Amino acid sequence: MADHARDALPLPDYDHLPTGSLESRVRSLGADEVEELLAYERSHADRLPVTEVLAARLEQLRAGAVPTSGDPGALRPEQGQGRGGSPVSPATSPQPFGAPPHGTPDQRGKPKGDRT
């Protein structure tokens, strides 16, 4: 069942946003919207780094900061990447290498002498 409070948040797919992109994303929000996110965060996941970012932004707004457009290059996982998987292919993979000759069951290491 979908959480109505989550669907009404000012940032789409808020619960799945990477914490690192949140600081630039909340720059476009007003004080009321940041307060709404902060209340939601505290009553749900209550992640300390997230509450710190939201509280700091709320303090900035109350001190006279104005909302900006935010960082257009911020990660936006809710929009999807279009392609998934690893960018590694056989053409970009390194050449295989053998295990070191010491300590393997087939190639025992040489003794280091008498250690008495």
N, C-alpha and C positions, 0 to 999 in steps of 0.2 A: 504494500500500500504506500503510495507516494505521500511524503510529508508536505502538507500545504505550506508551512512556514518556509521550507527549503525552496519551494517553487516560486515564492514571492520575493526572494532575496534580490538585491540590486545587481549582483554579479551572477550571470548564468553559470550553472554547474559549479557553484562555489565549493562544495565539498570535495571536488576532484581537482581543484586548482593547486599547482605546486606552490609550496610556501614561498619559494624564492621569487615567484612572479607576482605575489600578492601586493607587495609594497608599491610597485609601479601601477598595478591595476586599481588600487583604492584611491589614487590621486585624482581620479575623475569624479569621485563621489563627494557629496555634501555631508555635513555633520550628521544629519538625520540618518542618512544611509549607512554611514560608518557606525553609528550607534546601533543600528539594526543588526549589522553584521557582528558587532562585538557582543551583543546580547545573545544572538544565535550561537556564536562560537562558545561562549561561556556556558550555555545550557546544553550544548551537544558535545563536541570533541574536547573543548577547553585546552587546546594546544598552546603552550606557553609562548613559543615564537610568534604564533599568529596573533594572540591577544596583545603581545607587546607591540607588534606592527600596527594593529588597529588602534590601540590606545595612544600610541605616539602620533598617528595621523589625526586622530580626534583632537588631541591637544594642539596640534599645529593649526587645525581649522578654527578652533576656539580662540587661538591667538591672532587670527586674522588672515591666515592662508586662504587662498581661493582654489577651488577645484581646477585642475588642468585636464588636458586630454589624456594624461597617463602615457605610458610607454607603448607606442604602437608595435614595437618589436617584442613585447613580452610574450612568454609562452601562453598559448591559448589552446589547451587540450580539448576544450569543448567543441572546437571547430574541426577537429580531426586533422590528421596529417595526410590522408589520401593514400598512403602506402605504409605498410608495416614491415616488420622483419628487420633483419640485419643487413647493413650495406656491404657486408663482407661477401665476397664470391670466391670461387676457386682461383680466379685470375688475380685477386688482391690478397690471397692468403700467403703466409710465409711458407718456405720450404720446410718439410718435416725434418726433424733431427732426431738422432738416436739418444738414448739415455746415457748418462755418464758411465764409464766402464767400472767404476768402483761401487761396491755395495749392492750390486744386482745379483739375483740368484744364479744367473748364468756366468757371470764374470766377477768372481770374488776379488776383493781388494788385496793387494799384496801386504804381507805382514810388515810391520815397521821395526822388526827386530825384537830382541829379548828385552822385556820391560820388567825387570825384577826389582 
